[in-house]
Amino acid sequence: MKGGRKAVASAPPAKEDDATRIYRTIFEAVMSQRLAPGTRLAEVALCELFGVGRTVVRKVLQELAHDHIVDLKPNRGATVAAPTPQETREIFAARRALEAALLPMAVANATRADYAALKRQLREESDAIHTADQPAWARLASAFHLRVAMLAGNRILQQYLAELVSRCSLIVALYEPPGDAACEHDEHARVVTLMERGDVVAAVALMNDHLADLERRIDLTRGNHAADLGRMLGL
């Protein structure tokens, strides 16, 4: 080598460990409404799909159960959680209260760059709507609420909301009539406009109405069932 200098190999990119990869895949499948509530998550099937041992799969299922994404029952294994009507009412009530607390904090902290990022996300929502990409639409709609929470700067409350949003996604997948939007894009856009104007009271009121309307569209008498675990996981 010229000048006797040794070539320095660039460090390889950090590799996502198996447990994180499996958790993320199942979580995103739930958030995108590909993985239906009540779906059985058989350990053997997950081991084959992800090419890992049972120890890794069991660890992931326990973490998902802790986050209320999965129900674990002795001798019956794991299934995607299916909230009851009572749980549905309680989850939505908690989410409305939490987002009403987070939104003023987000307005106090948000910068021009933050609002620009929110508007980019809204454009992605709009694109997903117009291409009839329901999984992407559902994912982006949920991500909008989580991004607003992130701007609040309170990681504890943000984590609580992430749990509630994921549980709401389950509820929508189980109970919402076919063809309905998980969230109304225009309402998201109006919330951002009010936030940017500094009209906190109106923004909180609109967000509350937005979530209440989502709950009203839920049909607690219907269920949802699906098959082919690999397809639902996008594998």
C-alpha positions as CSV (number, residue, x, y, z in Angstrom):
1,M,0.0,0.0,0.0
2,K,1.2,3.5,-0.7
3,G,3.2,5.1,2.1
4,G,2.8,1.9,4.2
5,R,-0.6,2.9,5.4
6,K,-3.0,0.2,6.3
7,A,-6.5,0.2,4.9
8,V,-9.1,0.6,7.6
9,A,-12.2,-1.5,7.0
10,S,-15.4,0.3,7.6
11,A,-17.4,-1.1,10.5
12,P,-20.3,-3.3,9.4
13,P,-23.8,-1.9,10.1
14,A,-25.3,-3.0,13.4
15,K,-27.4,-6.1,13.0
16,E,-30.9,-6.3,14.5
17,D,-31.0,-9.3,16.9
18,D,-33.5,-12.0,16.3
19,A,-35.8,-11.1,19.2
20,T,-36.0,-7.5,18.1
21,R,-36.7,-8.5,14.5
22,I,-39.5,-10.9,15.4
23,Y,-41.1,-8.4,17.9
24,R,-40.9,-5.6,15.3
25,T,-42.4,-7.8,12.6
26,I,-45.4,-8.9,14.7
27,F,-45.9,-5.4,16.2
28,E,-46.0,-3.8,12.7
29,A,-48.3,-6.5,11.4
30,V,-50.7,-5.7,14.2
31,M,-50.4,-1.9,13.6
32,S,-50.9,-2.4,9.9
33,Q,-54.0,-4.6,10.6
34,R,-52.5,-7.5,8.7
35,L,-52.4,-9.7,11.8
36,A,-56.0,-10.2,13.0
37,P,-57.0,-10.3,16.7
38,G,-57.5,-13.9,17.9
39,T,-54.9,-15.3,15.5
40,R,-52.9,-18.1,17.0
41,L,-49.1,-17.5,17.2
42,A,-47.9,-21.1,17.3
43,E,-44.3,-21.4,18.6
44,V,-43.3,-24.0,16.0
45,A,-44.7,-21.9,13.2
46,L,-42.8,-18.8,14.3
47,C,-39.6,-20.8,14.8
48,E,-39.9,-22.0,11.2
49,L,-40.8,-18.6,9.7
50,F,-38.0,-16.8,11.4
51,G,-35.4,-19.5,11.6
52,V,-34.8,-19.3,15.3
53,G,-35.2,-21.6,18.4
54,R,-38.1,-21.7,20.8
55,T,-36.2,-19.8,23.5
56,V,-36.1,-16.7,21.3
57,V,-39.7,-17.1,20.3
58,R,-40.9,-17.5,23.9
59,K,-39.0,-14.4,25.0
60,V,-40.6,-12.4,22.2
61,L,-44.1,-13.7,23.0
62,Q,-43.6,-12.8,26.7
63,E,-42.6,-9.2,25.7
64,L,-45.6,-8.9,23.4
65,A,-47.9,-10.2,26.2
66,H,-46.4,-7.6,28.6
67,D,-47.3,-4.9,26.0
68,H,-50.8,-6.3,25.7
69,I,-50.3,-7.2,22.0
70,V,-50.6,-10.9,22.7
71,D,-52.5,-13.0,25.2
72,L,-50.6,-15.9,26.7
73,K,-52.6,-18.7,28.3
74,P,-51.3,-21.9,30.0
75,N,-51.7,-24.9,27.8
76,R,-53.2,-22.8,25.0
77,G,-50.3,-20.8,23.8
78,A,-50.3,-17.3,22.4
79,T,-52.9,-15.5,20.4
80,V,-53.1,-11.9,19.2
81,A,-55.0,-10.0,21.8
82,A,-58.8,-9.4,21.2
83,P,-60.0,-6.7,23.6
84,T,-63.5,-7.0,25.0
85,P,-66.2,-4.3,24.6
86,Q,-65.5,-3.1,28.2
87,E,-61.8,-3.0,27.6
88,T,-62.5,-1.1,24.4
89,R,-64.4,1.6,26.2
90,E,-61.7,1.9,28.9
91,I,-58.8,2.0,26.4
92,F,-60.4,4.8,24.3
93,A,-61.2,6.8,27.5
94,A,-57.6,6.5,28.6
95,R,-56.3,7.4,25.2
96,R,-58.4,10.6,25.0
97,A,-57.3,11.7,28.4
98,L,-53.6,11.0,27.6
99,E,-53.6,12.7,24.2
100,A,-55.4,15.8,25.7
101,A,-52.4,16.0,28.2
102,L,-49.7,15.4,25.6
103,L,-50.9,17.8,22.9
104,P,-50.4,21.1,24.8
105,M,-46.9,19.9,25.7
106,A,-46.2,19.2,22.0
107,V,-47.4,22.7,21.0
108,A,-45.1,24.2,23.6
109,N,-42.0,22.3,22.3
110,A,-42.6,22.1,18.5
111,T,-40.3,23.9,16.1
112,R,-40.8,24.8,12.5
113,A,-38.8,21.7,11.6
114,D,-41.2,19.6,13.7
115,Y,-44.2,21.0,11.9
116,A,-42.6,20.5,8.5
117,A,-42.0,16.8,9.5
118,L,-45.6,16.4,10.6
119,K,-46.8,17.9,7.3
120,R,-44.6,15.4,5.3
121,Q,-46.1,12.6,7.3
122,L,-49.6,13.9,6.4
123,R,-48.7,13.9,2.7
124,E,-47.6,10.3,3.1
125,E,-51.0,9.6,4.7
126,S,-52.7,11.2,1.8
127,D,-50.7,9.2,-0.7
128,A,-51.6,6.0,1.0
129,I,-55.3,6.9,1.0
130,H,-55.3,7.6,-2.7
131,T,-53.5,4.4,-3.6
132,A,-55.9,2.4,-1.4
133,D,-53.0,1.0,0.6
134,Q,-54.9,0.2,3.8
135,P,-52.0,-1.3,5.8
136,A,-49.8,1.7,5.1
137,W,-52.7,4.0,5.8
138,A,-53.4,2.4,9.2
139,R,-49.7,2.5,10.1
140,L,-49.2,6.2,9.2
141,A,-52.4,7.2,11.0
142,S,-51.2,5.6,14.2
143,A,-47.7,7.0,13.6
144,F,-49.1,10.6,13.4
145,H,-50.4,10.4,17.0
146,L,-47.1,8.9,18.2
147,R,-45.1,11.7,16.5
148,V,-47.2,14.4,18.2
149,A,-46.6,12.6,21.5
150,M,-42.9,12.5,20.8
151,L,-42.9,16.3,20.5
152,A,-44.3,16.5,24.0
153,G,-40.9,15.5,25.3
154,N,-42.2,13.1,28.0
155,R,-40.9,9.6,27.3
156,I,-43.0,8.0,30.0
157,L,-46.3,9.4,28.6
158,Q,-45.1,8.6,25.1
159,Q,-44.6,4.9,26.1
160,Y,-48.1,4.8,27.6
161,L,-49.6,6.2,24.5
162,A,-47.7,3.8,22.3
163,E,-49.3,0.9,24.2
164,L,-52.8,2.5,23.9
165,V,-52.3,3.1,20.2
166,S,-51.3,-0.5,19.6
167,R,-54.3,-1.7,21.5
168,C,-56.6,0.6,19.6
169,S,-55.2,-0.8,16.4
170,L,-56.2,-4.2,17.6
171,I,-59.7,-2.9,18.4
172,V,-60.0,-1.3,14.9
173,A,-58.9,-4.5,13.2
174,L,-61.4,-6.6,15.2
175,Y,-64.5,-4.3,15.3
176,E,-64.4,-1.5,12.7
177,P,-66.7,-2.1,9.7
178,P,-64.8,-2.9,6.4
179,G,-63.9,0.1,4.3
180,D,-63.8,2.6,7.2
181,A,-60.6,4.7,7.8
182,A,-58.7,4.0,11.0
183,C,-58.3,7.7,11.3
184,E,-59.6,10.6,9.3
185,H,-56.7,12.3,7.4
186,D,-58.4,15.7,7.2
187,E,-58.8,15.8,10.9
188,H,-55.1,15.1,11.4
189,A,-54.3,18.0,9.1
190,R,-56.7,20.4,10.9
191,V,-55.1,19.4,14.3
192,V,-51.7,20.3,12.9
193,T,-53.0,23.7,11.6
194,L,-54.4,24.5,15.0
195,M,-51.2,23.4,16.8
196,E,-49.1,25.6,14.5
197,R,-51.4,28.6,15.2
198,G,-50.9,28.0,18.9
199,D,-54.7,27.4,19.4
200,V,-54.2,24.7,22.0
201,V,-57.8,24.6,23.3
202,A,-59.2,24.1,19.8
203,A,-56.6,21.5,18.9
204,V,-57.3,19.5,22.1
205,A,-61.1,19.7,21.4
206,L,-60.6,18.5,17.8
207,M,-58.3,15.7,18.8
208,N,-60.9,14.6,21.5
209,D,-63.7,14.7,18.9
210,H,-61.5,12.8,16.4
211,L,-60.9,10.0,18.9
212,A,-64.5,9.9,20.0
213,D,-65.6,9.6,16.4
214,L,-63.2,6.7,15.9
215,E,-64.7,4.9,18.9
216,R,-68.3,5.6,17.7
217,R,-67.5,3.9,14.4
218,I,-66.5,0.7,16.2
219,D,-69.1,-2.1,15.8
220,L,-68.7,-4.2,18.9
221,T,-70.9,-7.0,17.5
222,R,-68.5,-8.1,14.7
223,G,-65.3,-10.0,14.7
224,N,-62.4,-10.6,12.3
225,H,-60.6,-13.8,11.4
226,A,-57.7,-14.5,9.1
227,A,-55.4,-17.3,8.1
228,D,-51.8,-17.9,6.8
229,L,-49.5,-16.6,9.5
230,G,-46.6,-16.0,7.2
231,R,-48.6,-13.9,4.8
232,M,-50.0,-11.8,7.6
233,L,-46.5,-11.2,8.9
234,G,-45.4,-10.1,5.5
235,L,-42.8,-13.0,5.2
